[in-house]
């Protein structure tokens, strides 16, 4: 398995069976993206919510690669009308693509579609739990503040091994709250995201790592630069 951070909240995951999964592919307008849209290929695209910095280049990539788009019900209706293959979901539901189980979980955030000319309702924001062929579980939190589901639902029911958590503050939880979330979720590994894309969300990931280490020495924070990968 290979997890590559593409800056902001965008990740590319390649599974052991070479299924290519893109999450929140905000690339062309992402000032810290290490790749171009044309360089990316996907079998599956996961979209956590309707904001442009997460929906990003979903349509261009799906149109070129034929990827299926996994998203909430409302976004799936919008995309289906444009001719895209979608898998619409809602909070608490699961679906399988090949041998990957995808579960949509709650997040605490807004989700209107702000990438269209007239902002329109975009359903609920979400996070995703991916259970891979080898049994490893990945949690992508999407945009979110800290909320109690992390302690009781994410941790106890889904038990992720790897968690991608936002730390940028202002639009999501900041390092302090994300360190508490790390203690609640208690994964083996955390990859911080949604920071240092713009001045408004500047953070020092090393300070976040220190906060996590002080509260839970069992959790390892993996700090990636855009374009870097974590491999298992």
N, C-alpha and C positions, 0 to 999 in steps of 0.2 A: 504494500500500500504506500502511496505517495501523496502527501498533502502539500500543495504549493500555495503560498499567500501571494495574491495579486494586488495587494494594497487595499485599504479601506476594509470592507467586509467580504471581499471577493476571494474565493478559493477555488482551486481546481484539485479534485481528488481523483486519482487513478487507482482502481481497486486491483486486487490480485488477479482478477479475471479480465483486466484491461477495460473495464467499464469506465468511461470518462464522465465525471460529474462536475458541473460548474455550479457554484453557489453565488448568488447576487453579483452577476458579472458586470460591474460598473468599471468600464475600461477606457473608452474613448475620451471621456471628460474627467478621468481620474488623474490628477497631476502626479501621482506616485506610482501609477501602473507601470510594471516593467515590460509589458507586452502590448502589442497592438491587437485589435479585434480580429484581424485577418490571421493571426497566429494561433488563435484558439479553436479547438475542436471539442465537441461535446456530444455525448449520447443522451444525457439528461441535464436539464438546467433547473435548479431549484431557486425560486424567487420568494423571499421572506415577506415582502410587502410592496406597496405601490409607489414608494418614493423613488425618484429618479436616480439617486445614488445607490440604489440596490437593484431596481429593475434594470437600470443601465442599458446594456446592449443586447438584452435578451432576444429581441425580435430579429436583429441582424444575424446573430450567431445561429439561432434556431432556423432561420430561413436558409442559411448557407449549409448547415450541417444536418438538418432534419431532426434535430434533438427534440425530445418530448419535454414540455415545460410543466413542471410540478409547482403548483401555486394554490392560493386559496380559491374558493368557488367563484367569487366575483371577478377576479383577474382572469380566471379560466374562461368565463363567458366572454369577456372582452377580447381575449386572444383567439378564442375559437371562431368568433365572428370575422376575424381577420384571416382565417385559414390555417392557423397553427394547431398542431397536435398538442393537446393539453391533458393533464391529469389533475382535475380539481379536487381539493381536499378541504377539510375543516378541522378545527382544533380537536385533538384526541383521536383522530382517525389515522389509519395506517393503510399502506398499499405496497405492493411489491413490483419492482422492475427487475427482471431477471432474478438474481438471488439476493437483491438488496431490499431490505425492508425499510420503508420510509414512514416515519410517524410525524405528524404535524402537532407541535405543542404550542402552548400559549407564549406570548410575549407582551410586554407592557409598553405600548407605543401606538402612535397614529399610523394610518395606512392609506390615506387618500392618494389617488393617482395624480401626482403633480408634474408628470412628464408630458401631459397632453395640454392643449391650448387652454381649455377651461377645466380647472381642477374638478375631479369627480370622485365619488365614493369608491374606495378600493377594498372594501371588506376589512377583515381583521388582520393585524400584523401577526407574525408567527415565528417560531423557531422550528428546527428540524432535528429529529433523532435518526441517524442512519445506522442500521445494523448490517454490517458487511458479511460477506460469505464466510469469513473466518471467525465470526462471532464478536468482533470488536465493534464497539458502539461509539459514534461520533455525535456530539451535540453542537450544532451551530445555533447560537441564541438569537440571531437576527439583531435588530435594534431593540433594546429593552432597558428599562430600569430594573432594579432589584425587586423581586416579588416572591411571595411565600411558596409558590409552586416549585421554585428551585430547591427548596429545602425538603418538601414533602412529596412532590410528584416526580420531578426530574431525577432527584437523588435516589429515592426509594423504589420507584417503579421502573425507571429506565436505566439507571446506574451506568451513565456514560463513562467510557475509559478516557476519552479525549473531549475537551470542551473548548470551543472558540467563543470568547467573551468580549464584549465591547468595553473599552476603558476610557473613551474619549471625553466623557462628561458633557454637559450642556444638552445634548440631544439624546444621550443614553446615560447609563450609570457611569460614574467615574471610577478611578482606581480604588478608592476607599470602599465603595459599595461592591465593586467587582471582587475585591479581596474577601468580603463577607460571602458573596456568592460562591467563590471558590471553596470556602470552608463548608458551606451548605451542600454543594453538589458533590464535592470530594472525588473528583476524577483523578486519574493518574497524571494526566498532562493537561495544561491549559495553554492555549495559544491566544494571546491578546490581539484584538482587532479594533477597527473603527477608531483610529487615533492617528494624529500627525498627517492627515490628508490635507487639512486646512488649519490656519492659525487658531480657529475657534475650538479645535479639539486636540490641541497640542498636549502631549503627555510624555513622561519619561517611563518607558516600560520597565527599566531596571528598578525604579522606585516601586512600581507595582509588584514586581517579582519579590522584592524585599518584604512588602506587606504580606504577601501570600506565605512566604517562608516563615514569618514570625507566627502566623496563626495556624499553619498546617504544613508541617515538614514532609508530609507524605505526598504533597502535590508538587510536581515539577513544572515551572513556567518555561516554555520554549519561546524565545523571542526570535521572530523571523524578520528579516528585511524583505521588502517586496521582491519577489522572484525566488526567494529561498524556499527550500522544501524540508519537511519532516518526513522521514521514511521509517517504515517498520518492515 
